[in-house]
């Protein structure tokens, strides 16, 4: 009798913990491959579910989606994505530049960002953060390329400054909890596009060894000293794949292998072919390192090609299933009528975006459930 009851309870538990997703197969909970062995259960679940989903679907994301859009700023329940297709994105990107001040470098209140992260989590969606830190040597912005990485490594003149900055992040992160006090998982993407030289942590502004040491120290300090266990760490170089692994800090320090890839100029067959081959290489490398891949930043400013979503993104990825497996894609922000990366109502690409949204391969907030179980 007890054995029968146990079987019934086990079956009921299985039914509750499967990912109920109308566009993809159910997801099994497996042991996490996270670099943080003490990660919260919700963080492990998100990691595993995204890894499984990457084999069958891709989640669509948008930077600062709830904060502002083309022609509006901080309006309750507004979203350019939702107003075009009827759903919020499945992934929300947020910016931590100027952390410690009242507003981010994009002039968004950090208290609002915290509230929107909680709201996105309650929707069942995913949150990811980037961090354009000011140059620690001269307090200028991230794009100031005065060499500085050496100064914040252990023994450097700005090392304590950097540790205090990470403590400020810990304070911000501590407020990212649900109504029960459960920590909200965050996909954390620091020091990105390091193979370019437009940031102070870029390839011409620090050595490979300095970059790797910075990344490794950051993981150790957040995870082991500050006991932050709700982070998934993403390594995300820019565009080209030939130098992708040059500054890779090692498999013990990276959870997800991302890529920032922006489209520029005419979207012709040559451009799409390069994009496709790059994603195939990314997927191959992620698998060989027992990670999974993501298109951590992407977009086509102003969307001058109205078919970009289906022609340049959806079809190349769908047509290479198995060769290209991405957990999610994150389009950049909608700041104004020139600097925007997803359609807004009335935009010429809105019709194609609805086709993109309706395809069973793409997942938006309306399509996902229980990513954290």
Secondary structure, 3 states (H helix, E strand, C coil): CHHHHHHHHHHHHHHHHCCCCCCCCCCCCCCCCCCCCCCCHHHHHHHHHHHHHCCCCEEEEEECCCCEECCEECCCCCCHHHHHHCCCCCEEEEECCCCCCCECCCCCEHHHHHHHHHHHHHCCCEEEEEECCCCCCCCCCCCCCCCCHHHHCCCCCCHHHHHHHHHHHHHHHHCCECCCCCECCEEEEECCCCCCCCCCCCCCCCCHHHHHHHHHHHHHHHHHHCCCCCEEEEEEEECCCCCCCCCCCCCCCCCEEEEEEECCCCCCHHHHHHHHHHHHHHHHHHHHCCCEEEEEEEECHHHCCCCHHHHHHHHHHHCCECCECEEEEEECCCCCCCCCCCCCCCCCCHHHHHHHHHCCCEECHHHCCCCCC
